Amino acid sequence: MVIIAYALNAVAAVVDKVLLSKSIGNPAVYAFYIAFLSMLGWVLAPFGVRVPTASEFALNMGAGIVFTFALLFLFKGLKKGESSRITPFVGALSPVFVWLFSYFLLPERLGVQEISALVFLVVGSLVLVKRVDNLRASGGGGFCAACVSAVLFGLSYTLTKYNFNHQPFVSAFVWMRLGAFLGGVLLLLNARNRKDILHPSHSATKNTGWFFFGQAAGACSFVLVNYAISLANVSLVNALQGVQYVFLLVMVWFLSWIHPRLMHERMHGKALAQKIIAIGIIGAGFALLL
């Protein structure tokens, strides 16, 4: 189930990169659309939603809002950098922050093997950041935004697990979708975001079909991952993203080969070797968790 979820997420990541590079100039627009679509989660309301307590409501809203801003910074990173670097970087660092936040918020502790795995994830992330050729670093600002995204995803995943531990799955999931929507509303407070969201460009509107395709894949992945989080250790579920990076690297390599102007990714020589080595190190970290 988790492997299927992350394969779908790899598809969504490729679509996100293409749209952010070619059609959508402001990442906040993309984050808002996704936050708006998150309200579709309320179709599950008849299957078990209940009125939460004040503290439960606050935590549900917090998890959703933080998730929206994690997406915002992820998209900022994807717009500036390569998807085959930024996405694994965020995914490798997120479990580290999940572990840090879980230590204080959840009754979950990791042993020596799990901590060793986190070290591999960090090392793999650092390999992705390092420049290996004479070209301008693909992620300067992109990696800064990606790091913020990793912190926010770590907090969001931890709050999500906490909510699932104390509330029924459907109820917590539905209320957190409202929180994600509120996060999107907060983006409207910025004048530039408000203008770009309420008056989208022609290039953005003509690619609506690709947007919904990517979001359909991402939504299916999101539901499956959240259900897995409700059943298992959140750090382990989050860490299984290693499978996603294998799918992602293959997809990006294939698209860069048949349509180099579409992806603008360096998938040859030292750059490709660096990505393979980094994903191999990250994969070794995941293997320690299985």
C-alpha positions as CSV (number, residue, x, y, z in Angstrom):
1,M,0.0,0.0,0.0
2,V,2.7,2.5,1.0
3,I,4.8,1.6,-2.1
4,I,1.9,2.3,-4.4
5,A,1.3,5.6,-2.6
6,Y,4.8,6.8,-3.1
7,A,4.8,5.7,-6.8
8,L,1.8,7.9,-7.3
9,N,3.6,10.7,-5.4
10,A,6.5,10.4,-7.8
11,V,4.1,11.0,-10.7
12,A,2.6,14.0,-8.9
13,A,6.1,15.4,-8.3
14,V,7.0,15.3,-11.9
15,V,3.8,17.0,-12.9
16,D,4.3,19.7,-10.2
17,K,7.8,20.5,-11.5
18,V,6.7,20.8,-15.1
19,L,3.8,23.1,-14.2
20,L,5.8,25.2,-11.9
21,S,8.5,25.7,-14.5
22,K,6.3,26.3,-17.5
23,S,2.8,27.5,-16.4
24,I,2.6,28.7,-12.8
25,G,4.9,31.6,-11.9
26,N,3.9,31.9,-8.2
27,P,4.2,28.7,-6.1
28,A,1.6,30.1,-3.7
29,V,-1.0,29.7,-6.5
30,Y,-0.2,26.0,-6.7
31,A,-0.3,25.6,-2.9
32,F,-3.7,27.4,-2.8
33,Y,-5.3,25.3,-5.4
34,I,-4.2,22.1,-3.6
35,A,-5.4,23.5,-0.3
36,F,-8.8,24.4,-1.9
37,L,-9.1,20.8,-3.3
38,S,-8.3,19.4,0.1
39,M,-11.9,20.2,1.1
40,L,-12.9,17.3,-1.1
41,G,-11.9,15.2,1.9
42,W,-15.2,16.2,3.4
43,V,-16.9,13.6,1.2
44,L,-15.8,11.1,3.9
45,A,-17.7,13.0,6.6
46,P,-20.7,10.7,6.6
47,F,-18.5,7.8,7.4
48,G,-17.4,8.9,10.9
49,V,-16.8,12.6,11.4
50,R,-17.5,13.9,14.9
51,V,-17.3,17.3,16.6
52,P,-13.8,17.5,18.2
53,T,-13.0,19.1,21.5
54,A,-11.4,22.6,21.5
55,S,-7.9,21.1,21.9
56,E,-8.5,18.5,19.2
57,F,-9.8,21.1,16.8
58,A,-6.8,23.3,17.4
59,L,-4.4,20.4,16.7
60,N,-6.4,19.4,13.6
61,M,-6.2,22.9,12.2
62,G,-2.5,23.2,13.1
63,A,-1.6,20.0,11.3
64,G,-3.5,21.1,8.2
65,I,-2.2,24.7,8.1
66,V,1.4,23.5,8.6
67,F,0.9,21.0,5.8
68,T,-0.2,23.7,3.4
69,F,2.9,25.9,4.2
70,A,5.1,22.8,3.9
71,L,3.8,22.4,0.3
72,L,4.3,26.1,-0.4
73,F,8.0,25.9,0.5
74,L,8.4,22.6,-1.4
75,F,7.0,24.2,-4.5
76,K,9.4,27.2,-4.0
77,G,12.2,24.7,-3.9
78,L,11.0,22.8,-7.0
79,K,10.6,26.0,-9.0
80,K,14.3,27.0,-8.4
81,G,15.9,23.5,-8.3
82,E,15.7,20.1,-10.0
83,S,12.9,17.8,-8.9
84,S,15.4,14.8,-8.9
85,R,17.3,16.7,-6.2
86,I,14.8,18.7,-4.2
87,T,12.2,16.0,-3.7
88,P,14.6,13.4,-2.3
89,F,16.2,16.1,-0.2
90,V,12.9,17.0,1.4
91,G,11.9,13.4,1.8
92,A,15.2,12.4,3.4
93,L,15.2,15.2,5.9
94,S,11.6,15.0,6.9
95,P,12.0,11.7,8.9
96,V,14.7,13.4,10.9
97,F,12.4,16.2,11.9
98,V,9.6,13.7,12.4
99,W,11.8,11.9,14.9
100,L,12.8,15.1,16.7
101,F,9.2,16.3,17.0
102,S,7.9,12.8,17.9
103,Y,10.4,12.6,20.7
104,F,8.5,15.4,22.5
105,L,5.0,14.8,21.3
106,L,4.5,11.1,20.7
107,P,5.2,8.0,22.8
108,E,7.5,6.7,20.1
109,R,11.2,6.0,20.5
110,L,13.8,4.8,18.0
111,G,16.6,2.4,18.7
112,V,20.2,2.4,17.5
113,Q,19.3,0.9,14.1
114,E,16.6,3.5,13.4
115,I,19.0,6.3,14.5
116,S,21.7,4.9,12.2
117,A,19.1,5.0,9.4
118,L,18.5,8.7,10.0
119,V,22.2,9.3,9.7
120,F,22.2,7.7,6.3
121,L,19.2,9.9,5.3
122,V,21.1,13.1,6.4
123,V,24.3,12.1,4.5
124,G,22.3,11.3,1.4
125,S,20.6,14.7,1.6
126,L,24.0,16.4,1.9
127,V,25.3,14.5,-1.2
128,L,22.3,15.9,-3.1
129,V,23.2,19.5,-2.1
130,K,26.9,19.3,-3.1
131,R,27.8,20.8,-6.5
132,V,29.7,18.3,-8.7
133,D,30.2,20.2,-11.9
134,N,31.0,23.7,-13.1
135,L,27.4,24.7,-13.7
136,R,25.6,27.0,-11.3
137,A,24.2,25.0,-8.3
138,S,20.8,23.8,-9.2
139,G,19.3,24.5,-5.8
140,G,20.9,27.5,-4.0
141,G,17.7,29.1,-2.9
142,G,15.8,25.9,-3.8
143,F,17.5,24.0,-1.1
144,C,16.9,26.7,1.5
145,A,13.2,26.5,0.8
146,A,13.4,22.7,0.7
147,C,14.9,22.7,4.2
148,V,12.1,24.8,5.6
149,S,9.7,22.4,3.8
150,A,11.3,19.4,5.5
151,V,10.9,21.0,8.9
152,L,7.2,21.8,8.3
153,F,6.5,18.4,6.9
154,G,8.1,16.8,9.9
155,L,5.9,18.8,12.2
156,S,2.8,18.2,10.1
157,Y,3.3,14.4,10.0
158,T,3.9,14.3,13.8
159,L,0.8,16.3,14.5
160,T,-1.1,14.1,12.1
161,K,0.0,11.0,14.0
162,Y,-0.9,12.6,17.3
163,N,-4.4,13.4,16.0
164,F,-4.8,9.8,14.7
165,N,-3.8,8.5,18.1
166,H,-6.5,10.4,19.9
167,Q,-9.3,10.6,17.3
168,P,-11.0,8.3,14.9
169,F,-9.2,8.2,11.5
170,V,-12.0,9.6,9.3
171,S,-12.8,12.4,11.8
172,A,-9.3,13.5,12.2
173,F,-8.5,13.3,8.5
174,V,-11.6,15.4,7.5
175,W,-10.9,18.1,10.1
176,M,-7.3,18.3,9.1
177,R,-8.4,18.9,5.5
178,L,-10.3,22.0,6.8
179,G,-7.0,23.1,8.4
180,A,-5.2,22.7,5.1
181,F,-7.9,24.8,3.4
182,L,-7.5,27.5,6.1
183,G,-3.8,27.5,5.3
184,G,-4.7,28.3,1.7
185,V,-6.9,31.1,2.8
186,L,-4.0,32.6,4.8
187,L,-2.0,32.8,1.5
188,L,-4.6,35.3,0.3
189,L,-3.4,37.8,3.0
190,N,-0.4,38.6,0.7
191,A,-1.3,41.1,-2.0
192,R,0.8,39.4,-4.7
193,N,-0.5,36.0,-3.9
194,R,-4.1,37.3,-3.9
195,K,-3.6,38.9,-7.3
196,D,-2.1,35.8,-8.8
197,I,-4.6,33.4,-7.3
198,L,-7.7,35.4,-8.2
199,H,-6.5,36.4,-11.6
200,P,-4.5,33.4,-13.0
201,S,-2.4,33.7,-16.2
202,H,-3.6,32.1,-19.4
203,S,-0.7,29.6,-19.3
204,A,-1.9,28.5,-15.9
205,T,-5.5,28.0,-17.0
206,K,-4.7,26.1,-20.2
207,N,-2.9,23.4,-18.2
208,T,-5.8,22.7,-15.9
209,G,-6.1,19.1,-17.1
210,W,-2.5,18.3,-16.2
211,F,-3.0,20.0,-12.8
212,F,-6.0,17.8,-11.9
213,F,-4.1,14.7,-13.2
214,G,-1.2,15.4,-10.9
215,Q,-3.4,16.2,-8.0
216,A,-5.5,13.0,-8.5
217,A,-2.2,11.0,-8.2
218,G,-1.1,13.1,-5.2
219,A,-4.5,12.8,-3.5
220,C,-4.6,9.0,-3.8
221,S,-1.0,8.9,-2.4
222,F,-1.9,11.2,0.4
223,V,-4.9,9.2,1.6
224,L,-2.9,5.9,1.5
225,V,0.0,7.5,3.4
226,N,-2.2,9.0,6.0
227,Y,-4.0,5.6,6.5
228,A,-0.6,3.9,6.9
229,I,0.5,6.6,9.4
230,S,-2.7,5.8,11.4
231,L,-1.6,2.1,11.6
232,A,2.1,2.2,11.9
233,N,5.2,4.1,13.3
234,V,5.1,7.6,11.6
235,S,8.9,7.7,11.2
236,L,9.0,4.4,9.4
237,V,6.1,5.2,7.1
238,N,7.6,8.6,6.2
239,A,11.0,7.0,5.6
240,L,9.7,4.5,3.0
241,Q,9.7,7.4,0.6
242,G,12.9,5.9,-0.7
243,V,10.9,3.9,-3.2
244,Q,9.4,7.1,-4.5
245,Y,12.9,8.5,-5.4
246,V,13.7,5.5,-7.5
247,F,10.5,6.0,-9.5
248,L,11.1,9.7,-9.6
249,L,14.7,9.3,-10.9
250,V,13.6,6.9,-13.7
251,M,10.7,9.2,-14.7
252,V,12.9,12.3,-14.8
253,W,15.6,10.5,-16.7
254,F,13.2,9.2,-19.3
255,L,11.5,12.6,-19.8
256,S,14.8,14.4,-19.9
257,W,15.9,12.0,-22.6
258,I,12.8,12.3,-24.8
259,H,12.0,15.9,-24.1
260,P,15.0,17.8,-22.6
261,R,13.3,21.2,-22.8
262,L,10.5,20.0,-20.6
263,M,12.4,19.1,-17.5
264,H,15.7,21.0,-17.6
265,E,17.3,18.4,-15.4
266,R,21.0,17.4,-15.6
267,M,20.8,13.6,-16.0
268,H,24.2,12.7,-17.4
269,G,27.8,12.4,-16.3
270,K,28.8,13.5,-12.7
271,A,25.3,15.0,-12.0
272,L,23.5,11.7,-12.7
273,A,26.1,9.7,-10.8
274,Q,25.7,12.0,-7.8
275,K,21.9,11.5,-7.8
276,I,22.3,7.8,-8.0
277,I,24.8,7.7,-5.2
278,A,22.7,10.0,-3.0
279,I,19.6,7.9,-3.6
280,G,21.6,4.7,-2.9
281,I,22.7,6.2,0.4
282,I,19.2,7.2,1.3
283,G,17.9,3.8,0.2
284,A,20.4,2.2,2.6
285,G,18.9,4.2,5.4
286,F,15.5,3.0,4.4
287,A,16.7,-0.6,4.3
288,L,17.8,-0.3,8.0
289,L,14.2,0.6,8.8
290,L,12.6,-2.5,7.2
